Amino acid sequence: MTLTFNPENYKQLLITYLPRVIKTEAENEKALAIVEDLMHRKRTPEEDELYQLLVTLIEKFEQEYYQPNQQNNPQSMLLFLLEESGKSLTDLQAVLGSTTAVDEIVQGQAKMTPEQARKIADFFHVNPSLFTE
């Protein structure tokens, strides 16, 4: 059974959480708490959309706040998602089908290919653009 996206349910989530561009550390902490809650449960399509939106907003804030002159760091995002989700490198190896590829990406020795970024994004239910520089 395929779950379908319900715009009315998504609207109610948006009204409840009122996501917006994050400008302060307090707003970031609030968004992180929501993401952590959503991360540890089976999400509806609407919750998954909210989750992806919040991860994007958090990443944008943290990139500007903590690393204002650095580009997106796919390795850091991957490590963050692994830690927050409780998933392991072994889980990631199953997704990519290669221990070597995972080790090289995690250690910063290789950049993710677009295909690897898509597979990892699907695994974490996030936008693949989080893993591009």
C-alpha positions, 0 to 999 in steps of 0.5 A, a space after each residue: 500500500 502506497 501512502 499518498 500525500 494529503 495537503 490538508 494534513 500537511 497544512 495542519 502540521 505547518 500550522 502546528 509547527 510554523 516552520 520558518 527561516 531559522 535566525 537564532 540559536 534558540 530557533 535552531 534548538 527548537 527545530 532540532 527537537 522537532 526533527 529528532 522527534 520525527 526522526 525516531 518514528 515512522 513518518 507519514 508522507 506529510 511528516 516526512 515533508 515537514 522533516 525534510 523542510 526542517 532539516 534543510 532550514 537547520 542545515 542552512 542556519 548552521 552553515 551560515 551561523 557556524 561556518 559562514 564562509 564555507 560551502 555545504 559539507 556533505 560529509 558533516 551532514 552525513 555524519 550528523 544524520 547517522 548520529 541523530 538517526 542511530 543508524 550505523 556505517 553498516 546500514 550505510 554500507 548496505 545502501 551503497 553496496 560498498 564498504 570502501 565507498 562508505 569509508 572513503 566518504 566518511 573519512 573525506 577521502 572521496 566525494 559522493 557521486 550524484 547516485 550515492 547522494 540520491 541513495 543516501 538521501 532516500 535512506 534518510 528521507 532527505 533532499 539529495 542536495 544536502 549532499 552536494 557541494 
